[in-house]
Amino acid sequence: MPDQALCTAVYCLAILPETQQIVLTRNHRGWEMLGGHIEPGETIEEALLRECLEEGGFTPEKYQLFGYRKITAKTPVPHNQNEGSFYPFPHGYIPHFIATSTLPPLAPSGVEIYESKAFSFEELETLDIEQAPLVKSMLDFYKIINN
């Protein structure tokens, strides 16, 4: 895992193992995994839990790091939560987790969220998700370690 200070956001493949479903959120970009920016003073794990609840009403009971993505800014990137300031580095990282829960999802509480929904593993293949290759890799990994 990269240094927490270099992590700007967190994403999660939210799995309901009892029903073989994945919880996704829909916002102005379309359907995607649960996740978002890490707030100042928040740990990666705190951001993971908060974002899962806000975006999908999903309560992770177990989670594990799948990997992380390195991002590089060509120009200074404004900080989304601190007006007038910028991220202090040209490179950042986004940890990606696989999380499971036996609890039914609640209504999402995030203001930018249109809806969240649990999809069967098979339904995922029919959805237009920008993160589709990553979602498929994460789901394949989950299936391997849980069979």
N, C-alpha and C positions, 0 to 999 in steps of 0.2 A: 504494500500500500504506500502511495506517495505520502509525503509530509502533509498533515492535515491543513496547514497554512496555505498549501498550494491547490487544495481542492475547492472548487467553486460551486459544484452542484453534485447531486446524487440521483441515481436512477435505480429502479427496482422492477424485476419481473415478479409480480404478485400472484402466487399460485394458491388455489384452493384444492389441495390434494384429494379430499374426500369426494369432490364432484368432478375432478379432472378439468378444472377451469382456470382461466387466467383473467385477472381484473385489469382492465384498461380504462383510461380516462380519455374524454374527448374535449378538446378546447378549440381555439381558432385555427390551430394547425391540423386538426383531425385526431384520429385515435392514436394513442401512444402509451408507453409504459408510464408508471407512476414515478414522479420525481420532480426535482426543481433545485433552485439555488439554496445553498447553505447560508443561513442568516448569521450576522456577526455574533460571536460568542457561542455559537451552537457547534456541537461535535457532529461528526459525520453520522454517527448512529442516531443522534437526536433529530437531525435533518431527515434521515431515512424514515423514522417513525412518524414525524410530523407530516412530511409530504405524502406518505401513504394514506394517512387519515384524511388530509385535506383534499387530495385528488381522487381517491378511490374509496374512501370509507373503509379502507383495508387496515387491519391491525396485525402487523407481523408478529408471529409468535416465535418463529425461528428464522434466521437469515444468515447467509454466508456471502462473502465476497466472491464474485465471479471474475472480475477483472476491472480494468479502468481504461479510460480513453484519455489520451493526451490531446489538449487543444492548444493551438498557437494563435495569438492575435497578431495581425499585420499592423494594426494601429491600436492605440490605447482603448480599452473597453470600459465604458461607463459602468459603474457599479449600480445594479438594478435597485438596491435598497438604500443607497446612501447618495442622494442627489449631489451632483457636483464633484464626486470623487470617482476614481478609477481603480480597477484592480491593479495592484502594485507589481505585476510581473507579466512577462510576455507569454509564459507557458502556464497552463493550469491543467488540472486533472478532474475527471468525473468518474468516481467509483460506481460500479454497477453491481448490484446485489441480486441474489435469488432469495425470495422470502416465501414462507408458507404460513397459512393460518387455517385453523378449523372453525374460526368465528365467521359468521355471515357478514358480508360487507354492509356498512351503513351508508347513508347518503353522504356524498362528498360535501365538504364545507368550504372549499376554495372558491373564491369569487370569480376566478377566470375559467372555472370548469363548467362546461355545458351539461355533462352527464358522465357517469361511469357505469360500466357493465362487465359482468363476468361472461367470458366466451369459452366454449369448449376448445380443447386443443385442436380439433379438426376445423372449427370455424375460423381460427386464426389464419389459415391458408387462404381464406376468401376475402379477408379484409385488406384494404389499402392502407398499410402502415409504413411510414417512412423508415422506421426502425426494424422492418421485417427481417432482414438478415441477422441482426443482432438478437432479436426475439427468438428466431429459430435456433440459433446457436445456443442460447441460454436454455431454451426448452429441451433441446437434444441433450445437453449436459445434465440437466435435472433428471431426465429419464434414465440416463446411464447410471447415475449415482444412486438412484432410488429403485433400481430393478435388480 
